[in-house]
Every structure is written in structure tokens, then in C-alpha cells.
Amino acid sequence: MNPLRSLILAAAGSEVVRHLVATTPGTSGVVERFVAGNTIADAVTRVARLVDDGLWVTLDHLGEDVTETGQAERTVQTYLALLDRLYAEGLAARVEVSVKLSALGLRLDERLALDNAYRVCAAAEQCGTTVTLDMEDHTTTDATLRVLAELRRTWPWVGGVLQAYLRRTEDDVRALAVADSRIRLCKGAYAEPDEVAYTRAHEVDLGYVRCANSLLAGDGYPMFATHDPRLIAILAERARWYGRKQGSYEYQMLYGVRPDEQRRLAGEGETVRVYVPFGEHWYPYLMRRLAERPANLMFFLRALVSRS
């Protein structure tokens, strides 16, 4: 793994570094580039602008690895209130939600997380939208896929996420590239050991393309999460090769990353969904975003220097 990426990911777990980042003058302005505020109202305001630009959205309430059932319940209540707000604002048709199972209690009990996810999915159905289960580090992969399978018994539209840097993912893709299956393919953003994950960028890219081919050849609905211009060009070519029409797959990009490219693709008729996080627990998310792309880190440091 790139030493700089390893350092940033290690900092994600440091309370000292979190406090330093949170209290440095100018930090809030930088965080706002990647995080759509702390509250539901903040998030919905940002989302409405994206929808007006012809984009689709998935909203993530930040927070993970809860250690108390009360924390998990507060997360559920936030999602229920968010879904009600999206419906009331007429945004539910173009805006779904993404959910981390560890925020719903997965570390405490898998059944608790399933029951809580069931409540979120039921509310999403009533509001006319969908849910995607985010993937976390490799220790949660099997549990997340079990919960996904269980939820799909009732709601086949529940989306899943697979990470191209995990060595197991090609097998998982083949198993999940079935009719009506919504699968987001991303590279992966957690620090993982060599025995379970590819650690060289070139290996990850090759794995991503192999998985993309399987998704495009299958009967499901692929959701390609990447900002890499080379991969986007390859995906466009492979979609044509497999006879995929626009609307039978989508691109996904993070809020605040390559917004011009998001609008360009949407302007060409592609479905582009923006992953929009919000909430007070922004620090681990920000660190993963900085670790993914050195350009993000440079932007962050320049902004801090210019505002301090």
C-alpha cells in the first residue's frame, strides 16, 4: 500500500488528529466540499441543487461502528426522518439512501442490524425510493451479503456494494450479477491486509475491469463508482461492446469530486448518481476520501494553509 495512504488511514482512527483537524481554522470550509452539512435540512438543500442539474443522488448519514443499541436506534430514526423529508420535497424519485450496517448495530448483533435495515427499507418503499447497503472493511463482507440476501427476499431492489480490491470480489460479482440486482462496484477505501486485498493500484484497476465485465455481461443493474478518467473511458467502451443502453447501468461519483465530469456525463445522457454524505461524524469519511486520491489531500492542505 502507498505509504501516504497508509498514514492517512491510520490517522482516521486517531482522536488526537481528529481534534486537530476539527479545530484548525478553515477546516469547516474544506469539509463542506465533501460533506453536505450536519443536518437533514442541510443535506436536502444540497441534494435539490444536484437534482436540478440532472443528477441522481444517494444520501449517506455518516456514522459507523456503533457500540450501543441506542446509537443504532438514533441512526434508524434519522433515516426515517430523512426519507419522509425526501418524499415531502418531491425528491424521492431521484434520491435514494445508502446505509452502513455497522451504523445499524452490526458489530453488536447481526440480527439487530437486519431488523433495523428492514425498517429503513420499508420506509423507503413507502416513500417511493430505494436503499443501498454500503460495504465496509473485509471483516463485515460475509455478514453484509447475508443481510443483503435476506432483505432482497422482500425488496429485490435493495442495492449491494462490492469492492474491486478484495481478492474474493470476482466470485461475489458472478454470484450477484443476476436479474434486478443493483450492484455498486467501487475500488475500496479501507486498509486491508495483503492476503485479502490487492494493494497495488494496477492490480486493483485490473480487478475492477474484470468485475465490470462480469456485471455488464450479467442481467443486473451495474453502478460503477469511480472518478478515474481511464476507467470511465473503458467502462463506456465495454458498455457498448456488451450492447448496454444508457439507463441500464449508471456511474456514481462522490459529492465534491469532479463535479464538472458528473455534469458532462449527465449531459451526454448517462445516469450519474452522486454519493452525498452528511452528519456530524464526518472525520473518518473525510480521511478515507483523502487517502483515495492525493489530489484530494493537496486540496485539503492548500485550503487549510490559505484559511489559517
Secondary structure, DSSP 4 states (H G I P E B T S, - for coil): --HHHHHHHHHTT-HHHHHHHHHSTTHHHHHHHHS--SSHHHHHHHHHHHHHTT-EEEEEE------SHHHHHHHHHHHHHHHHHHHHTT-TTTEEEEE-GGGGTTTT-HHHHHHHHHHHHHHHHHHT--EEE---SGGGHHHHHHHHHHHHTT-TT-BEEEETTBTTHHHHHHHH-STT-EEEEE---S---TTTB--SHHHHHHHHHHHHHHHHHSSSEEEEE---HHHHHHHHHHHHHTTPPTTSSEEEEETTSSHHHHHHHHHTT--EEEEEEESS--HHHHHHHHHH-HHHHHHHHHHHHHH-
